[in-house]
Amino acid sequence: MNAVVSLARPEIVTLKAYAHAAWLPSLTRLHANEVPWRPAGDTTTAGLNRYPEPQPEALIERLAALYGVPTSSVLATRGGDEAIDVLSRIYLRAGTDAILQCTPTFGMYQVAARIQGAGVVEIPLDHAQGWALDPERLLAAWQPNIKLVYLCSPNNPTANLLDVTAIEEICKTLDGKAIVVIDEAYIEWSRSSSLTRWLNRFSTLAILRTLSKAHALAGARIGALLAAPGLIELAKRVVPPYSLAQPAVEAALRALSPDELALGLARLEGLLAEREYLARGLAASPLVDRVWPSDANFLLIDCRDADHFMRNSMAGGLIVRDLRAHPSLPRSLRVSVGTRAQNDALLHCVGLT
Ligand SMILES: Cc1ncc(COP(=O)(O)O)c(C=O)c1O
């Protein structure tokens, strides 16, 4: 049994997937208890009266081409969030297993683990070293019941890419012992290449990607879990058969057409220029103490007076994310990069222009 299977919960290894209605589009569908008319306002190609294709072939092919992996290594999910949920349900036994995460980081890893009844082990990123990952410390904390090790790169909310050599050391040491999950939700903004090429090197590596950020489709809820085919097979048993709504699938296919991808690249460059503009502007604000370097589409800032910053932004009709509940971020806010007009409006609210 390969490690992606032997690490999984025994109930999932022996689970028989739900037998959904056969997907045979050339035949008239009288096998899925659907109705034969379309609802008002239905603009989808396939028809909202029909259940959508489970793991749609065309979408899987486009995602595989986009991320440079075989189709057998792709599970299309309702955003990265569902990929995290599916991994938790496959690998975490309540009261026994745990995840390891490097804090501060994206909140859903621990929420999904706790819903599953699993533990959460935290290793702090090194604040003094620009929120760097410490592989020795992480590996020293690892134990066999830690089934999922999350590395978010670029990390939310600290905005930095994690060091590739550090990630590699962790992947090498834990290969076959834990699922190392590299969350690359923001990788497109970093100008660094994705680590999907390592799926051939490490048998228990999983990579999360999403169309929510660089492809501007947060509302469609489409993401991807990329991993060894054995892991994807388990995930297909766990994910609900009709989880991807037809309008979302059609929106994703449009976004992944060659024309839209080319347009997206130009927009990405524009946003990176705006990121520099906003970072310079915020660094000059009397309310801001520090703007952290960013490899993502947002900025982490430490404030001299975060209440004042929040109040002024709200008064100008703008909302930023308050991170101060996190013990290592007592003065921090997170700001998404907007349009030039939105960025100027924020800079105006916090004491400039
Ligand atoms: C690091 C990270 N991973 C995953 C997600 C989930 O994104 P989605 O479910 O929209 O793909 C987010 C959302 O903000 C995120 O910040």
The ligand as a Tripos MOL2 file, in Angstrom:
@<TRIPOS>MOLECULE
LIG
   16    16     1     0     0
SMALL
NO_CHARGES

@<TRIPOS>ATOM
      1 C1         -3.8080   30.8480    1.9350 C.3       1 LIG1
      2 C2         -5.1900   30.5880    1.4750 C.ar      1 LIG1
      3 N1         -5.5120   29.3640    1.0620 N.ar      1 LIG1
      4 C3         -6.7350   29.0650    0.6240 C.ar      1 LIG1
      5 C4         -7.7050   30.0300    0.6130 C.ar      1 LIG1
      6 C5         -9.0600   29.6050    0.1810 C.3       1 LIG1
      7 O1         -9.4170   30.2190   -0.9850 O.3       1 LIG1
      8 P1        -10.5820   29.6780   -1.8850 P.3       1 LIG1
      9 O2        -11.4010   28.7330   -1.0710 O.co2     1 LIG1
     10 O3        -11.3410   30.8850   -2.3060 O.co2     1 LIG1
     11 O4         -9.8870   28.9820   -3.0260 O.co2     1 LIG1
     12 C6         -7.4390   31.3320    1.0230 C.ar      1 LIG1
     13 C7         -8.4780   32.3740    1.0040 C.2       1 LIG1
     14 O5         -8.2920   33.4990    1.2830 O.2       1 LIG1
     15 C8         -6.1340   31.6150    1.4730 C.ar      1 LIG1
     16 O6         -5.7900   32.8330    1.9030 O.3       1 LIG1
@<TRIPOS>BOND
     1     1     2 1
     2     2     3 ar
     3     2    15 ar
     4     3     4 ar
     5     4     5 ar
     6     5     6 1
     7     5    12 ar
     8     6     7 1
     9     7     8 1
    10     8     9 2
    11     8    10 1
    12     8    11 1
    13    12    13 1
    14    12    15 ar
    15    13    14 2
    16    15    16 1
@<TRIPOS>SUBSTRUCTURE
     1 LIG1         1 GROUP 0 **** ****
